[in-house]
Amino acid sequence: MPLIDRLKHKQASIGIIGLGYAGLPMAVEIASAGFSVTGFDVDEAKVGAINAGRSPVSDVASEAVAALKERGLLRASGSFEPLRKLDAAIICVPTPLTAAREPDLRFVEAAADSVAKRLHREMLVVLQSTCAPGTTRAVLLPRLQATGLQVGVDYHLVFAPERIDPGNVRFNVRNTPKLVGGVTERCTEAACAFFAHFIDQVKPVASPDIAEMSKLVENTFRFINISFINEMALLCDRLGINIWEVIDAASTKPFAFLPHYPSPGVGGHCIPVVPLYLEAIAREHGMAAQLIEVSAQINDEMPRMIVRKVREALAERGRELAGARVLLLGVTYKADIADTRESAALRVLEELARRGAEVSYHDPLIGSVSVAGERYESQPLHPEALRAQDCVVILTPHSSVDYHAVVEHAPLVVDTRSGLKPHPSPKVVNVWRPVATRVPTVV
């Protein structure tokens, strides 16, 4: 049976390379649609967990992994040899930055080499990892073509970016439209036939380059808008204006405005990283991506601004930052997500420690973190611990935290997210100066 028919009739066997925040949700969705899925990862702990019916990723329930494993639809492997017998290979590996803040494609290159060694006729290869325009053609295609097989005839190659938003209860793998850009029309057709089984809307585009660029544009759009609202928050702070009321007022316009909200900075894999891929490709073509550069400067400044606010709040109470006991609430980059990648909260922690504060943290999702060579353990939030602090700083407002208890027992609370909207207690300092006239609610 030809590959496209196997894909249309769910007779194809699928491989997922990379079982992290992008790969495992995709693997579970594909297996749930009835395909036989084998996940590949060099992390033995992830492989062992999945084969034991446990999820190593916070966004995927262990119950879902266990149920699919029990049905024989999901398994994991540390060896790439099974790829020789699979019909499709979907690459979901990380694309981080180097120490010099340049794109790092070593994981994509390693995955491409692994696939090329086992490429066979009637195989679909999908790159989902976020990459600069041209990566599919420049990195994957030459390696696959070196086997002597012809793209669009013997095998199919596409770029179809992941667009997962961890923790989003409204949008998931299934109801987030899938962009598919094939090297040839037959490549696009084969991939669309596959994705249509488990994604509600599949959007073919004219080339992998368009799909690659689209991913960068959508994330950079958020990056720039976050930097804009952070800068407006800083300006409103100087003017004594409540930025939250400004955003609420602007949001009443039914067109041409999309609200974004101030924060200690950007985090996660996509938002802080993707724009730098776009900036790098612009430099390669003789352009300066000025908006991206300025936006990065604004967002990078936010953790230091938060530290200044903590210092000012302590000074108003006659306390120096150096030697002060400061407890941070939440170190993940996003509420209710067990992910600290590029977390601005960790940069706040590092800056506070550098300035001499005695820093500790509480996060119900993260047991320990290492920052600037120091290891920190999550501390319990009992009343005695809160009373022993000089300041408690709300950085990531996890919904499971009892903020009323925090305000009751802590001597000073600095809220960086307006998680308390606002609180009438004089102990609560919101860095964005909300007025004290509304009924306080915790979000």
C-alpha angles and dihedrals in degrees: 000000000000117000096250090054091049089051093048093049097041091245093124124102115224134209124201115199109205121028101206134108093313103030102048096050088050092048091051093048093049093046091047088057089060103264122132106245132194117189122207127203137154089218105094091196091060092046092049093047094052093046088051091053096255129123118232090193123077093217093059121066118233088224090063092050093047093049093051093045090051090053091050093243099113131045136150134223137189090202121075095208094100087068088080090072100037126100098216138026119199115193113213102160126141122271103198131166127262122242086268090056092251126135112278112206099168093112092049090048092049091049091048090052091050091052094044091055089056102032115135139173117287095027130139117214118193126186112203100163114111109260142161118266110282097029095113091052097038102040109024104028098057091049093050094042090053087071089068093246118126121235115237090018109050098017139002129237127191142160114227111167123218112241101184119153106199113226094014106139093191104047125044140154093291102048099036109093114249120225114212123188116175129194086233133016091253089054091053092046093053094048093046090052088054100045093046089074095068108013120073097214123028114188116197115205130194099256145357088254091063092049091048092049093046091058091051093047096051093050094042089052088061092043093054094044092050089052090049094053091044089054091047089051089054091049093047088050089057090047095045091241123141106243092198091060089047091054092046090052094046090048091065088075104100095211142034096021129094115183120233125177136222120254143161088274144294124302145169128068101288111040100048094035109037096063090058089057088054091046091051094052089048090054090050088058097046098261132122112222092213099172091053093048094050092043091053090052092052095047092045089055095055098082090052090048090054090052090051089053091051090050091050093048090052092045091055086060094046096257128128120224092228107084094009118135107237124182117197119209110213127005100188119102093242137027117270093004122113094218126112098177109142089345114179088208090068090053089053089051092050093048093048091050091047089055092054103261119145096239129195131159144206123210122158091207103044119057098188142358136193116221125176091344094309124112120220127191124209110256125218118253101230120147095253092054092049093048090051092061126091090208139005116205121202106214105152113022104216110191093228094065117101099229093176089061090047092054092044096054107025116087092217132014123193110196114201097174103042087246084152105053091217120318118211093217113112086221091070120084117186111200090216095056103238116190117252099231103092128085106262116245130176118227 
